[in-house]
């Protein structure tokens, strides 16, 4: 049995371009489907798609944790699985509050579970980086916080450029989530740089792509919510699906390596 904590020296598990095309195609199909059905049906499709893909990420994360058996990697992927499990709970609550009870789903108790994903993701990332990497360089200490700062600046600009924009509760509430998601993005990129020379490099590349889409989507989502412009058939919904599929592919490739 191979030691799961050893990173091979060369990438032996390259990305299959057909799978990437398939992931993007699934996103397009969902976008078309969401816009061809009535609004109430779009909500059902969005819920089913989101719960299915996010649950897939959670299950694969727990499997990777089990395959690593003990040690830092097991803890790291268990935390990742818990993060996506928390996201599943948040999604179910979000749509239940909105569709079953007819109440405003944003903000709501669902946000507690959505926000819980970020510290769990960070635990996963930091444990991996700490185990496989080294101490942070001066340059890394500069650009790691620069990404959240840039994301927050973009969020503020997008929010105030709208005529008659008001910096209300939704604006400041969204700041918290944008800061958390972009911080996760910073450490994801650091992880990709840490593993770029090994077999896990391709895994982290796919993972970073998924997290980039998620982070950009979160900035976009909280901007939309300020003005009540988000709806289930919005392109953002399909973008989140694509992000989850990239992460599923990353975890699948991780299982092929260990």
C-alpha positions in Angstrom: 0.0 0.0 0.0 1.3 3.4 -1.0 2.0 6.0 1.7 -0.8 8.6 1.1 1.3 11.4 2.5 4.0 11.1 -0.2 3.7 13.5 -3.2 5.0 12.0 -6.4 7.7 14.0 -8.2 5.9 14.2 -11.6 2.4 14.8 -12.8 1.2 11.4 -14.0 -2.6 12.1 -14.0 -3.1 14.9 -16.6 -6.4 16.7 -17.1 -8.8 15.2 -19.7 -9.9 18.1 -21.9 -13.1 16.2 -22.9 -14.1 16.2 -19.2 -13.5 20.0 -19.0 -15.7 20.5 -22.1 -18.3 18.2 -20.5 -18.3 20.3 -17.3 -18.8 23.5 -19.2 -21.5 21.8 -21.4 -23.4 20.8 -18.2 -23.3 24.4 -17.1 -24.8 25.5 -20.4 -27.5 22.9 -20.3 -28.6 23.9 -16.8 -28.6 27.5 -17.8 -30.9 26.8 -20.8 -33.1 24.5 -18.7 -33.5 27.0 -15.9 -34.6 29.7 -18.4 -37.0 27.5 -20.3 -39.2 26.6 -17.4 -41.6 28.6 -15.1 -40.0 30.4 -12.2 -41.2 28.0 -9.6 -39.9 25.0 -11.5 -36.5 26.8 -12.0 -36.2 26.9 -8.2 -36.8 23.2 -7.9 -34.2 22.5 -10.7 -31.7 24.8 -9.0 -32.2 23.1 -5.6 -31.8 19.6 -7.1 -28.7 20.5 -9.1 -27.1 22.4 -6.2 -27.7 19.7 -3.6 -26.6 16.9 -6.0 -23.3 18.5 -7.0 -22.4 19.8 -3.5 -23.3 16.5 -1.9 -21.0 14.8 -4.5 -18.2 17.1 -3.4 -18.9 16.3 0.3 -19.0 12.5 -0.3 -15.8 12.5 -2.3 -14.1 14.6 0.3 -15.0 12.1 3.0 -13.8 9.2 0.8 -10.4 10.9 0.2 -10.2 11.4 4.0 -10.9 7.8 4.5 -8.3 6.7 1.9 -5.7 8.7 3.7 -6.7 6.9 6.9 -4.8 9.0 9.4 -2.7 12.2 9.7 -3.0 15.7 8.3 -4.5 14.8 5.0 -7.3 12.8 6.6 -8.1 15.8 8.8 -7.9 18.2 6.0 -10.3 16.4 3.7 -12.6 15.6 6.5 -12.8 19.3 7.2 -13.5 19.9 3.4 -16.3 17.4 3.5 -17.8 19.0 6.6 -17.7 22.4 4.8 -19.6 21.1 1.8 -22.0 19.2 4.0 -22.7 22.5 5.8 -23.3 24.1 2.4 -25.9 21.4 1.5 -27.8 22.2 4.8 -27.6 25.9 3.9 -29.0 25.2 0.4 -31.9 23.1 1.7 -32.8 25.7 4.3 -32.5 28.5 1.8 -35.0 27.0 -0.6 -37.3 25.7 2.1 -37.6 29.1 3.7 -38.3 30.7 0.4 -40.4 28.2 -1.4 -42.2 26.3 1.4 -42.7 29.1 3.9 -42.8 32.1 1.6 -40.3 34.0 3.7 -37.3 36.0 2.8 -34.3 33.6 2.4 -31.7 36.3 2.5 -30.6 37.0 5.2 -31.8 33.9 7.2 -30.6 31.0 9.3 -29.3 29.4 6.1 -26.5 32.0 6.1 -25.0 30.5 9.2 -24.4 27.2 7.4 -23.2 29.0 4.2 -20.7 31.0 6.3 -19.5 27.9 8.2 -18.1 26.6 4.9 -15.4 29.2 4.8 -13.5 28.4 8.1 -13.8 24.7 7.2 -12.3 25.3 3.8 -9.5 27.3 5.3 -8.7 24.5 7.7 -8.4 22.1 4.8 -6.2 24.5 2.9 -3.9 25.5 5.8 -3.4 21.9 6.9 -2.3 20.9 3.4 -0.1 23.9 2.9 1.5 23.5 6.3 2.3 19.8 5.7 3.6 20.0 2.2 4.9 23.5 2.1 7.3 25.6 4.0 7.3 29.0 5.8 5.6 31.9 3.9 7.9 34.1 1.8 7.8 37.9 2.0 6.1 38.0 -1.3 3.4 35.6 -0.3 2.8 37.6 2.9 2.0 40.6 0.6 -0.2 39.0 -2.1 -2.2 36.6 0.2 -4.0 39.6 1.9 -4.0 41.5 -1.4 -6.6 39.2 -3.0 -9.3 39.7 -0.3 -8.6 43.5 -0.4 -9.0 43.5 -4.2 -12.2 41.5 -4.0 -13.6 43.9 -1.4 -12.7 46.9 -3.5 -14.5 45.3 -6.5 -17.5 44.5 -4.4 -17.7 48.1 -3.1 -17.3 49.6 -6.6 -19.9 47.3 -8.1 -22.3 48.3 -5.2 -21.8 52.1 -5.3 -21.7 52.6 -9.1 -25.4 51.9 -9.4 -27.5 55.2 -9.4 -29.1 55.9 -6.0 -27.1 53.1 -4.4 -27.5 53.0 -0.6 -24.9 51.4 1.7 -27.5 49.5 3.7 -27.5 46.4 5.9 -27.3 44.1 2.9 -24.1 45.8 1.7 -22.3 45.4 5.0 -23.7 41.9 5.5 -22.3 40.9 2.1 -18.9 42.4 3.0 -18.4 39.6 5.5 -19.1 36.8 3.0 -17.0 38.4 0.3 -14.0 38.8 2.7 -14.3 35.1 3.8 -14.6 33.7 0.3 -11.7 35.7 -1.1 -9.5 34.8 1.8 -10.2 31.1 1.0 -9.3 31.9 -2.6 -5.9 33.3 -1.5 -4.9 30.2 0.3 -6.2 28.0 -2.6 -3.8 29.8 -4.9 -1.0 29.4 -2.4 -1.8 25.6 -2.3 -1.6 25.5 -6.1 1.8 27.1 -6.0 3.0 24.7 -3.3 2.1 21.6 -5.3 2.8 22.9 -8.8 5.7 20.6 -9.3 4.1 17.4 -8.0 1.2 15.1 -9.0 -1.1 17.1 -6.7 -0.4 20.1 -8.9 -3.2 19.2 -11.4 -5.6 18.5 -8.5 -4.9 21.9 -7.0 -5.3 23.6 -10.4 -8.8 22.1 -10.8 -9.6 23.0 -7.2 -8.4 26.6 -7.6 -10.5 26.9 -10.8 -13.6 25.8 -8.8 -12.8 28.1 -5.9 -12.1 31.1 -8.2 -15.5 30.6 -9.8 -17.1 30.3 -6.4 -15.3 33.4 -5.0 -16.2 35.5 -8.1 -19.8 34.2 -7.9 -20.1 35.2 -4.2 -18.9 38.7 -5.0 -21.5 38.9 -7.8 -24.2 37.3 -5.7 -24.0 39.7 -2.8 -23.9 42.7 -5.2 -27.1 41.3 -6.8 -28.8 40.8 -3.4 -28.3 44.4 -2.5 -30.7 45.4 -5.3 -32.8 42.2 -5.2 -31.7 41.2 -8.6 -30.8 37.5 -8.0 -33.2 34.8 -9.3 -32.9 31.1 -9.7 -32.4 31.2 -13.5 -29.6 33.7 -13.2 -26.3 32.7 -15.0 -24.7 32.7 -11.6 -26.6 29.6 -10.6 -25.0 27.6 -13.5 -21.6 29.1 -12.7 -21.8 27.7 -9.2 -22.7 24.3 -10.6 -19.6 24.4 -12.9 -17.5 25.3 -9.9 -18.7 22.3 -8.0 -18.1 20.0 -10.9 -14.5 21.3 -11.2 -14.0 20.4 -7.5 -15.5 17.0 -8.0 -13.1 16.3 -10.8 -10.2 17.5 -8.6 -11.2 15.1 -5.8 -11.6 12.3 -8.3 -8.1 12.8 -9.6 -6.8 13.0 -6.0 -8.3 9.5 -5.5 -6.5 8.3 -8.6 -3.2 9.5 -7.1 -3.3 8.1 -3.6 
